[in-house]
Amino acid sequence: MLSALSLIDYLSVVDSRSATSVIQKLRPHVYVRGSDEKQSLQEEAAARTIGARIVTTEDIAFSSSQLINAHFDIYPPKTKAFLEMVKRTHTAADIIKELQGLARTKILVIGDTIIDQYHYSRPLGKSYKEPIVVHGFLRAESYAGGTLATANHIAALSETVSLVTILGKRQSFESFIRKKLRDTITPKFFYREGSGTIVKRRYIDEFTGYKLFQISFVNDEPIASGLEAHIYEYLAELLPNFEIVVVNDFGHGFLTKKLIRLITRKAKYLALNVQANSVNFGFNIVTKYPRADYVCIDNQEIRLATHDKYGDLDRLTKKIFKKLSASDIIVTKGPYGSLSYSKKHGMIEIPALTGRIVDRVGAGDALFSITVPCVWAQMDPTTVGFIGNVAASLKIATVGNKFPIDFAELTNYITRLLK
């Protein structure tokens, strides 16, 4: 449609979420944007650096989001009722202002590094000699997962994020990891002898997007005592310097009993996410930590921690809340949204905000990451749950951890939902 306009001489499709690199390469004399767009500071800085004039168009603006929200039933009744309730008590501008106020919070992230690999293929047919379906390899992509993803998400809100994690000495992926981490993150890597960095490789049908199977390259034995001593000494000095300590425990041998005792004793404010997965199922439970200020786990993980498969979720949530002496807890429930609890506010249900699912991987990590500084800042739990479910909605709309949560993307979505 654009190329058909006689006034346009040249058109380029840009595969990027930001115009910054395009501005730097094309070096335009004038950079024009619509009046309803949220221009990032990086784009503005790039335009000014090359001497480009920034022009904002003036026209009558009709909000497509507002029209869609008002006239089309795009949300289930429960979600629509929740959004109407939020609109009555909050504005998008107020929520965004609160998020902007988190920028100077000093946050330390600790946990396992995971490289997520997606290998795409297409089915060729049944093997002539064996009862298996043969797939033809098409392409592969790698993403920064595990605690790397958590640190990247948190860096969307805070300008001061440090990361302590462990890599494999044999195949570290360190250069790849450094490229994938946001520039504002200060990483400290420790190295495990005789192992590679954890890799979780998923095989995907290119046409349907369905996952066929997964191969995990994981050494989940506890780290050696010598390495543990080095990490202990480093953390003992580092922990008191941060307002928030975030622990992402995937149960792959990094966070030993000794390190857990240190972290829970020294952290001023501890945000905790302990995950169950195919490697550690039933062994990595949140109650191995003696305390936490904020806990975020999913429905299955809280049932494993309480040894109660069918019990009332509200009761189980209160049980873990009391066990860890927490101030706040959020239990994620997949397509059913999330449940938050605190003594002051009681139980609050937050419905899921989207039905469009591309990939569920990383949705819980995104919700946890974005809600950590919000809970620490004592934002009201309805707002926190809303922001967390917005982050989860953004994450499941993309493949794996291909893109971390972006501040502009987060605030734009909040603005659309509350119009």
C-alpha positions in Angstrom: 0.0 0.0 0.0 2.8 2.4 0.9 4.8 1.6 -2.3 1.8 2.5 -4.4 1.8 6.1 -3.2 3.4 8.4 -5.8 5.1 10.5 -3.2 7.2 7.6 -2.0 10.4 6.9 -3.9 11.8 4.1 -1.9 10.5 1.7 0.7 12.4 -0.7 3.0 11.0 -3.3 5.3 13.0 -3.4 8.6 13.2 -6.6 10.7 13.8 -4.8 14.0 11.8 -3.7 17.0 13.6 -0.3 17.1 14.4 2.3 14.5 17.7 3.1 16.1 19.9 0.9 13.8 18.0 2.2 10.7 18.6 5.8 11.7 22.3 5.1 12.2 22.6 3.3 8.8 20.4 5.5 6.6 21.4 8.8 8.3 18.2 10.7 7.3 18.0 14.5 7.2 14.5 14.3 8.8 13.0 11.6 11.0 9.2 11.7 11.0 6.9 9.9 13.4 3.2 9.8 14.0 1.7 11.9 16.9 0.3 8.7 18.6 3.7 6.9 18.7 5.9 6.5 21.7 9.4 7.3 20.6 12.2 5.7 22.6 15.0 7.7 24.0 17.5 5.6 22.0 15.8 6.5 18.7 15.7 10.2 19.6 19.4 10.1 20.7 20.4 8.4 17.4 18.5 11.0 15.3 20.2 13.9 17.2 23.6 12.3 17.0 23.5 12.4 13.2 21.9 15.8 13.1 18.5 14.7 11.9 15.5 16.9 12.5 12.7 15.1 14.4 9.2 15.9 13.1 6.0 14.8 14.7 3.0 14.8 12.3 -0.2 16.6 13.3 -3.6 15.0 12.5 -6.8 14.0 14.1 -6.0 10.8 16.0 -8.5 8.0 16.4 -7.4 5.3 18.9 -7.9 1.9 17.2 -7.3 0.3 20.6 -10.1 2.4 22.2 -12.5 1.6 19.3 -11.7 -2.1 19.4 -12.0 -2.3 23.2 -15.4 -0.5 23.2 -17.1 -2.1 20.3 -15.7 -5.7 19.9 -15.9 -8.5 22.4 -12.2 -9.4 22.1 -11.9 -10.5 25.8 -13.8 -13.0 27.9 -16.4 -11.5 30.3 -14.1 -12.0 33.3 -11.2 -10.3 31.7 -13.4 -7.4 30.4 -14.9 -6.9 33.9 -11.4 -6.8 35.4 -10.1 -4.3 32.8 -13.2 -2.0 33.5 -12.4 -2.2 37.2 -8.8 -1.2 36.7 -9.8 1.7 34.4 -12.0 3.1 37.2 -9.2 3.2 39.7 -6.1 3.6 37.5 -4.9 5.4 34.4 -2.2 4.1 32.1 -0.2 7.3 32.7 -0.2 6.7 36.5 0.9 3.1 36.1 3.7 4.1 33.7 4.9 6.8 36.0 5.2 4.2 38.8 7.2 2.0 36.5 9.5 4.8 35.5 10.1 5.4 39.2 11.8 2.0 39.5 14.7 3.0 37.2 17.3 3.6 39.9 16.6 0.5 42.0 19.7 -1.6 42.5 18.9 -5.3 41.7 21.1 -8.4 41.9 20.0 -11.5 39.9 21.3 -15.0 40.8 20.7 -18.2 39.0 21.3 -20.8 36.3 22.2 -19.8 32.8 20.3 -21.8 30.1 20.8 -21.6 26.4 17.5 -22.2 24.6 17.9 -23.7 21.2 15.1 -24.1 18.7 15.8 -26.4 15.7 13.2 -26.1 13.0 12.4 -29.0 10.6 9.8 -30.3 8.3 8.4 -33.9 8.1 9.7 -35.9 5.2 7.8 -39.1 5.8 8.1 -42.4 7.5 11.5 -44.1 7.5 11.6 -47.0 5.0 13.5 -49.3 7.5 12.3 -48.2 10.9 9.0 -47.1 12.5 10.0 -43.4 12.8 9.0 -40.1 11.1 12.0 -38.5 9.4 12.3 -34.7 9.6 14.5 -32.5 7.4 16.5 -29.8 9.1 15.7 -26.2 8.1 17.3 -23.8 10.6 18.3 -23.2 14.2 18.0 -20.3 16.6 19.5 -19.8 20.0 18.2 -17.5 22.8 19.4 -16.4 26.2 17.2 -18.3 28.6 17.1 -19.1 32.3 18.4 -16.4 34.5 19.8 -14.5 31.5 16.2 -13.9 30.4 15.2 -12.8 33.9 18.1 -10.2 34.0 17.2 -8.9 30.6 13.5 -8.5 31.6 14.4 -6.7 34.8 16.7 -4.4 32.9 13.7 -3.0 31.1 12.7 -1.4 34.5 16.0 -0.9 36.3 19.2 0.8 35.1 21.3 -1.0 37.7 21.2 -4.8 37.3 24.0 -7.2 38.2 24.0 -10.9 37.4 25.8 -13.8 39.1 25.6 -17.0 37.2 27.5 -20.2 36.3 28.7 -21.3 32.8 30.3 -24.5 31.7 34.0 -24.4 31.2 34.0 -26.8 28.3 31.5 -25.0 26.1 30.6 -21.7 27.8 28.8 -19.8 25.1 30.2 -16.7 26.8 30.6 -14.5 23.7 27.0 -15.3 22.7 25.7 -14.5 26.2 27.5 -11.2 26.4 26.0 -10.2 23.1 22.5 -11.1 24.2 22.6 -9.4 27.6 21.4 -5.8 27.7 24.2 -3.2 28.0 23.1 -2.0 31.4 23.6 -5.5 33.0 26.9 -6.1 34.8 27.6 -9.9 34.7 29.8 -12.0 36.9 30.4 -15.5 35.4 31.7 -18.5 37.4 32.9 -21.6 35.4 32.1 -25.3 36.1 34.9 -27.7 35.2 34.2 -30.7 33.0 30.8 -29.4 31.9 29.3 -27.3 29.2 26.8 -24.5 29.8 23.3 -25.8 30.1 21.5 -26.2 26.8 17.9 -27.1 26.2 17.3 -27.9 22.6 13.8 -28.1 21.3 12.9 -29.5 17.9 10.0 -27.7 16.2 7.8 -28.5 13.2 8.2 -25.4 11.0 4.7 -25.4 9.6 2.6 -25.9 12.8 5.0 -24.5 15.4 4.5 -27.7 17.5 7.3 -28.9 19.6 8.3 -32.5 18.6 10.7 -33.3 21.4 13.5 -31.8 23.5 17.1 -32.8 24.4 18.7 -31.3 27.5 22.4 -31.0 28.0 22.5 -30.7 31.8 24.8 -31.6 34.6 22.6 -31.1 37.7 25.0 -32.4 40.3 25.9 -29.9 43.0 28.9 -27.8 42.1 32.3 -28.7 43.5 33.2 -27.4 47.0 36.1 -25.3 45.7 33.9 -23.5 43.2 31.2 -23.1 45.9 33.7 -21.5 48.2 34.7 -18.9 45.5 31.0 -18.1 44.8 30.3 -17.9 48.6 33.1 -15.4 49.2 32.0 -13.2 46.2 28.3 -13.2 47.2 29.0 -12.5 50.9 30.7 -9.2 49.9 28.2 -8.3 47.1 24.8 -9.1 48.6 24.5 -6.1 51.1 25.0 -3.7 48.2 21.6 -4.3 46.6 18.1 -3.3 47.5 16.7 -6.4 45.8 18.1 -9.9 45.4 16.4 -12.0 42.8 16.9 -15.8 42.8 15.9 -17.9 39.8 16.5 -21.5 40.9 16.1 -24.0 38.1 17.5 -26.8 40.3 20.6 -27.6 38.2 23.2 -27.8 40.9 24.4 -24.1 41.2 22.5 -23.0 44.3 23.8 -25.3 47.0 22.5 -25.5 50.6 25.4 -23.4 51.7 24.8 -20.7 49.1 21.0 -20.7 49.9 21.7 -20.1 53.6 24.0 -17.2 52.7 21.6 -15.6 50.3 18.6 -15.9 52.7 20.6 -14.4 55.6 22.3 -11.5 53.7 19.7 -10.3 51.2 17.9 -7.2 52.3 14.9 -8.1 50.1 14.7 -11.6 48.6 12.5 -12.3 45.5 12.3 -16.0 44.9 11.3 -18.2 41.9 12.0 -22.0 42.3 11.1 -24.0 39.2 10.1 -27.6 38.5 11.2 -29.1 35.2 11.8 -32.5 33.6 15.3 -32.8 35.1 14.5 -31.9 38.7 10.7 -32.7 39.0 9.7 -33.3 42.6 13.2 -32.5 44.0 13.5 -28.7 43.5 10.8 -27.1 45.7 10.5 -23.7 47.1 10.5 -24.8 50.8 14.3 -25.6 50.6 14.6 -21.9 51.2 14.0 -20.9 54.8 12.6 -17.5 53.9 11.7 -15.0 51.2 10.0 -11.6 50.9 8.3 -12.2 47.6 7.6 -15.7 46.1 6.4 -16.4 42.6 5.7 -20.0 41.6 3.1 -21.8 39.4 0.2 -23.9 40.4 2.1 -27.2 40.0 5.1 -26.0 41.9 3.0 -25.0 44.9 1.3 -28.4 45.0 4.7 -30.1 44.9 5.9 -27.9 47.8 2.9 -28.8 49.9 2.6 -32.4 48.8 -1.1 -31.7 47.9 -2.3 -32.6 44.4 -5.9 -31.6 44.7 -6.2 -29.2 47.7 -7.7 -25.8 47.6 -5.2 -23.4 46.0 -6.0 -20.5 48.3 -5.2 -22.7 51.3 -2.0 -24.0 49.8 -0.9 -20.4 48.9 -1.4 -19.3 52.5 0.5 -22.3 53.7 3.6 -21.5 51.7 3.2 -17.8 52.5 3.4 -18.6 56.2 6.2 -21.3 55.8 8.5 -18.8 54.2 7.4 -15.7 56.2 6.8 -13.9 53.0 5.2 -10.5 52.5 3.8 -11.3 49.1 3.2 -14.3 46.9 1.9 -14.8 43.3 0.8 -18.1 42.0 0.6 -18.3 38.2 -2.1 -20.4 36.6 -1.4 -20.4 32.9 -4.5 -19.6 30.8 -6.4 -18.9 34.0 -4.2 -15.9 35.0 -2.6 -15.5 38.4 -3.5 -15.4 42.1 -1.8 -13.0 44.5 -1.9 -12.9 48.3 -0.7 -10.7 51.1 -2.0 -10.2 54.6 -2.9 -6.6 53.9 -4.9 -7.2 50.7 -5.9 -10.9 50.9 -6.5 -13.0 47.8 -6.7 -11.2 44.4 -7.5 -13.0 41.2 -6.0 -11.5 38.0 -7.4 -13.0 34.7 -5.2 -13.8 31.7 -5.1 -10.8 29.3 -4.6 -12.6 26.0 -5.7 -15.9 24.3 -3.0 -15.7 21.5 -0.3 -18.2 22.3 2.8 -18.6 20.1 5.1 -20.2 22.8 4.5 -20.7 26.5 8.2 -20.9 27.3 9.4 -18.0 29.5 5.9 -16.6 30.3 6.3 -17.2 34.1 9.8 -15.9 34.1 8.6 -12.7 32.4 5.8 -12.2 35.0 8.2 -12.9 37.9 10.9 -10.5 36.6 8.6 -7.6 35.9 6.7 -7.9 39.1 9.7 -8.1 41.4 10.5 -4.4 41.6 6.8 -3.5 41.6 6.2 -5.7 44.7 9.3 -4.3 46.4 8.0 -0.7 45.7 4.7 -1.7 47.4 2.6 -1.0 44.4 -1.0 -2.1 45.0 -1.4 -5.9 44.2 -4.1 -5.3 41.6 -1.7 -3.1 39.6 1.2 -5.6 40.2 -0.9 -8.5 38.9 -2.1 -6.5 36.0 1.5 -5.5 35.0 2.7 -9.1 35.5 0.0 -10.5 33.3 0.7 -7.9 30.6 4.4 -9.1 30.7 3.3 -12.7 30.4 0.9 -11.8 27.5 3.8 -10.1 25.6 6.0 -13.1 26.2 3.7 -15.9 25.0 3.1 -13.9 21.8 6.8 -14.5 20.8 9.0 -17.6 20.4 10.8 -18.5 23.6 13.2 -15.9 24.9 13.9 -14.4 21.5 13.1 -10.9 22.7 13.2 -9.7 26.3 10.4 -7.5 27.6 10.9 -3.9 26.3 9.8 -0.9 28.4 8.1 0.8 25.5 6.3 -2.4 24.4 5.2 -3.0 28.0 3.8 0.6 28.4 2.2 0.6 25.0 0.3 -2.6 25.8 -0.8 -1.1 29.2 -2.0 2.0 27.4 -4.0 -0.1 24.8 -5.7 -2.2 27.5 -6.8 0.8 29.5 -8.2 2.9 26.7 
